[in-house]
């Protein structure tokens, strides 16, 4: 007679591996987006400063 019960330890190990893989994979795109946002904000600040300096002269 076949044993139809699933080993919960096997499922837990697979789930933990899935979660760890998801955590390491999702961190990279967020860091990339943050760098682009910081760069865009810095560019806008520089353009505004240059415009104000040129306007006041």
Backbone as a printed PyTorch tensor [residue, N CA C, xyz], in Angstrom:
tensor([[[  0.8390,  -1.1700,   0.0000],
         [  0.0000,   0.0000,   0.0000],
         [  0.8960,   1.2510,   0.0000]],

        [[  0.6730,   2.1820,  -0.9310],
         [  1.5350,   3.3670,  -1.0100],
         [  1.2630,   4.3570,   0.1240]],

        [[  2.3050,   5.0340,   0.5200],
         [  2.2030,   6.0350,   1.5800],
         [  1.8980,   7.3890,   0.9310]],

        [[  0.7050,   7.9300,   1.1510],
         [  0.2750,   9.1760,   0.5070],
         [  0.5990,  10.4190,   1.3200]],

        [[  1.1620,  10.2660,   2.4880],
         [  1.4850,  11.4290,   3.3040],
         [  2.7290,  12.1300,   2.7700]],

        [[  2.6930,  13.4480,   2.7640],
         [  3.8190,  14.2500,   2.2940],
         [  4.6620,  14.6280,   3.4990]],

        [[  5.9800,  14.5160,   3.3510],
         [  6.8900,  14.8530,   4.4390],
         [  6.9050,  16.3710,   4.6430]],

        [[  6.4330,  16.8740,   5.7940],
         [  6.4110,  18.3170,   5.9990],
         [  7.8110,  18.9250,   6.0800]],

        [[  8.7990,  18.1580,   6.4940],
         [ 10.1620,  18.6840,   6.5640],
         [ 10.6770,  18.9940,   5.1700]],

        [[ 10.3550,  18.1630,   4.2090],
         [ 10.7590,  18.4070,   2.8250],
         [ 10.1070,  19.6640,   2.2740]],

        [[  8.8400,  19.8620,   2.5520],
         [  8.1480,  21.0520,   2.0880],
         [  8.6890,  22.3080,   2.7640]],

        [[  9.0090,  22.2110,   4.0400],
         [  9.5460,  23.3640,   4.7570],
         [ 10.8970,  23.7680,   4.1890]],

        [[ 11.7360,  22.7860,   3.8870],
         [ 13.0440,  23.0880,   3.3140],
         [ 12.8900,  23.7240,   1.9400]],

        [[ 11.9650,  23.2140,   1.1520],
         [ 11.7440,  23.7910,  -0.1670],
         [ 11.1990,  25.2080,  -0.0480]],

        [[ 10.3040,  25.4440,   0.8950],
         [  9.7480,  26.7740,   1.0840],
         [ 10.8250,  27.7560,   1.5450]],

        [[ 11.6580,  27.3390,   2.4850],
         [ 12.7360,  28.2130,   2.9580],
         [ 13.6960,  28.5540,   1.8210]],

        [[ 14.0240,  27.5810,   0.9850],
         [ 14.9060,  27.8320,  -0.1580],
         [ 14.2500,  28.8170,  -1.1170]],

        [[ 12.9500,  28.6800,  -1.3320],
         [ 12.2190,  29.5980,  -2.1990],
         [ 12.2290,  31.0130,  -1.6400]],

        [[ 12.0080,  31.1620,  -0.3480],
         [ 11.9900,  32.4860,   0.2810],
         [ 13.3670,  33.1190,   0.2270]],

        [[ 14.4030,  32.3590,   0.5280],
         [ 15.7610,  32.9110,   0.4850],
         [ 16.1380,  33.3030,  -0.9270]],

        [[ 15.7500,  32.5260,  -1.8970],
         [ 16.0420,  32.8530,  -3.2900],
         [ 15.2990,  34.1120,  -3.6980]],

        [[ 14.0610,  34.2720,  -3.2690],
         [ 13.2730,  35.4550,  -3.5910],
         [ 13.8310,  36.7130,  -2.9500]],

        [[ 14.3330,  36.5970,  -1.7210],
         [ 14.8830,  37.7680,  -1.0340],
         [ 16.1360,  38.2700,  -1.7290]],

        [[ 17.0150,  37.3750,  -2.1250],
         [ 18.2570,  37.7960,  -2.7590],
         [ 18.0020,  38.2970,  -4.1750]],

        [[ 17.0220,  37.7670,  -4.8640],
         [ 16.7460,  38.1880,  -6.2310],
         [ 16.0120,  39.5100,  -6.3200]],

        [[ 15.1970,  39.8440,  -5.3440],
         [ 14.4210,  41.0700,  -5.4300],
         [ 15.1760,  42.2930,  -4.9420]],

        [[ 16.2790,  42.1430,  -4.2770],
         [ 17.0120,  43.2870,  -3.7550],
         [ 17.7280,  44.0570,  -4.8500]],

        [[ 18.1810,  43.4060,  -5.8780],
         [ 18.9610,  44.0660,  -6.9220],
         [ 18.1460,  45.0840,  -7.7150]],

        [[ 16.9430,  44.7850,  -8.2090],
         [ 16.2220,  45.7970,  -8.9710],
         [ 15.8560,  47.0190,  -8.1560]],

        [[ 15.5500,  46.8530,  -6.8930],
         [ 15.2140,  48.0060,  -6.0730],
         [ 16.4080,  48.9270,  -5.9190]],

        [[ 17.5920,  48.3720,  -5.7240],
         [ 18.7920,  49.1840,  -5.6100],
         [ 19.0590,  49.9410,  -6.8950]],

        [[ 18.8130,  49.3200,  -8.0260],
         [ 19.0030,  49.9710,  -9.3150],
         [ 18.0520,  51.1350,  -9.4890]],

        [[ 16.8040,  50.9670,  -9.0820],
         [ 15.8320,  52.0500,  -9.1960],
         [ 16.1880,  53.1980,  -8.2720]],

        [[ 16.6770,  52.9040,  -7.0950],
         [ 17.0370,  53.9440,  -6.1420],
         [ 18.1760,  54.7940,  -6.6870]],

        [[ 19.1490,  54.1820,  -7.3160],
         [ 20.2680,  54.9340,  -7.8890],
         [ 19.7790,  55.8720,  -8.9850]],

        [[ 18.8620,  55.4210,  -9.8220],
         [ 18.3350,  56.2690, -10.8830],
         [ 17.5360,  57.4340, -10.3130]],

        [[ 16.7740,  57.1940,  -9.2800],
         [ 15.9700,  58.2600,  -8.6720],
         [ 16.8760,  59.2980,  -8.0310]],

        [[ 17.8900,  58.8670,  -7.2940],
         [ 18.8240,  59.8040,  -6.6660],
         [ 19.5580,  60.6040,  -7.7310]],

        [[ 19.9620,  59.9530,  -8.8060],
         [ 20.6370,  60.6520,  -9.8930],
         [ 19.7470,  61.6870, -10.5510]],

        [[ 18.4800,  61.3530, -10.7790],
         [ 17.5420,  62.2850, -11.4010],
         [ 17.2860,  63.4920, -10.4980]],

        [[ 17.1300,  63.2480,  -9.2040],
         [ 16.9030,  64.3480,  -8.2610],
         [ 18.1370,  65.2530,  -8.2050]],

        [[ 19.3180,  64.6640,  -8.1800],
         [ 20.5510,  65.4590,  -8.1630],
         [ 20.6690,  66.2920,  -9.4320]],

        [[ 20.3220,  65.7310, -10.5730],
         [ 20.3740,  66.4650, -11.8350],
         [ 19.4160,  67.6460, -11.8210]],

        [[ 18.2040,  67.4240, -11.3290],
         [ 17.2140,  68.5020, -11.2650],
         [ 17.6950,  69.6140, -10.3400]],

        [[ 18.2810,  69.2580,  -9.2020],
         [ 18.7920,  70.2630,  -8.2630],
         [ 19.8860,  71.0840,  -8.9220]],

        [[ 20.7850,  70.4450,  -9.6510],
         [ 21.8680,  71.1710, -10.3170],
         [ 21.2970,  72.1050, -11.3770]],

        [[ 20.3330,  71.6570, -12.1550],
         [ 19.7290,  72.5040, -13.1870],
         [ 19.0390,  73.7110, -12.5540]],

        [[ 18.3390,  73.5040, -11.4540],
         [ 17.6640,  74.6170, -10.7780],
         [ 18.6870,  75.6130, -10.2400]],

        [[ 19.7700,  75.1360,  -9.6520],
         [ 20.8010,  76.0360,  -9.1190],
         [ 21.4200,  76.8520, -10.2450]],

        [[ 21.7380,  76.2120, -11.3600],
         [ 22.3150,  76.9360, -12.5050],
         [ 21.3360,  77.9670, -13.0380]],

        [[ 20.0710,  77.6210, -13.1250],
         [ 19.0610,  78.5530, -13.6110],
         [ 18.9190,  79.7530, -12.6810]],

        [[ 18.9330,  79.5410, -11.3830],
         [ 18.8280,  80.6360, -10.4200],
         [ 20.0480,  81.5370, -10.4990]],

        [[ 21.2320,  80.9570, -10.6010],
         [ 22.4680,  81.7500, -10.6900],
         [ 22.4440,  82.5880, -11.9640]],

        [[ 22.0380,  81.9990, -13.0840],
         [ 21.9900,  82.7430, -14.3500],
         [ 20.9230,  83.8320, -14.2990]],

        [[ 19.8250,  83.5760, -13.6480],
         [ 18.7260,  84.5390, -13.5730],
         [ 19.1090,  85.7380, -12.6870]],

        [[ 19.8800,  85.5260, -11.6290],
         [ 20.2540,  86.5960, -10.7170],
         [ 21.3670,  87.4850, -11.2520]],

        [[ 22.1070,  87.0290, -12.2430],
         [ 23.2100,  87.8420, -12.7620],
         [ 22.7690,  88.9070, -13.6870]]])
